[in-house]
Amino acid sequence: MFGISLVIGLGSGIIAALMAFVITWNEYQRHQLRLPSLIRLSLQAAATAFVFFLSVALLFGYVLIHFILR
């Protein structure tokens, strides 16, 4: 069960990271930021989205295994 939640977390995390990168890139490009700060801010948003979705999936898997499916 933990493996399934890890796979779901990785899959949704990658998709969320790509979407966050594209959205942040587009939004900050409108404000005419320089390329290094544009890349840095977009990568930070992508990393934050990835970590959030991975941790939520792992936490949900843990709660499901230990408290619901007992």
N, C-alpha and C positions, 0 to 999 in steps of 0.2 A: 504493500500500500504506500509505503514511503517513496518507493521508486516511481510510482505513478504520479504522486504529487510533485516530485522533483522534475519529472519530464514535463508536466503541465506548467510548472513554475518557470522552467527554462524556456519553453515555447512561448508562453504569454509574455515573459520578461523580454525576450528578444523582439517580439512584435511591438511591445510597448516602447522599448528603447528606440527602435527605428522610427516609430511614429513621433515620439517626443523629440528626436533629433531633427526630423524634417519640419515639424511645427515650429520648434524654437529657431531653427535656421531661417525659416521664412519670416518669422516675426521680427527677429533682430536684424535681418537684412533690410527690412523696411526703415529701420532706424539708422541705417547706414553706418554700422559698426565696422571697424577694421577686421580683416580676415583672421588674425590670431585670436582676438577676443571673441569673434563670432564662432570659431571652431571650439574654443574652450568652453564657452557658455552652452553650446549645443551638446557637447560631450558630457558636461555636467548634468544637464537635464536628462540625457539618455541613460546615464549611469544611475541616477536617482530613480527613474522609472523602472529600470531593470531590477534594482535591489528591492524596491517596494513590491513589485509583482512576484518576485521569487520568494520573498519572505512571507507574503500573505499566503501563497500556495503551500509553503512548507508548514506554516502555522495551522492552516486549515487541515492539512493532512495529519498533523500531530493531534489536533483536537478530535478529528474524526476517528483516529485509531484508538486513542486512550480514553475518550469519554463517551463517544456515541456507539461505536461498534463493539464495545466490551462484551 
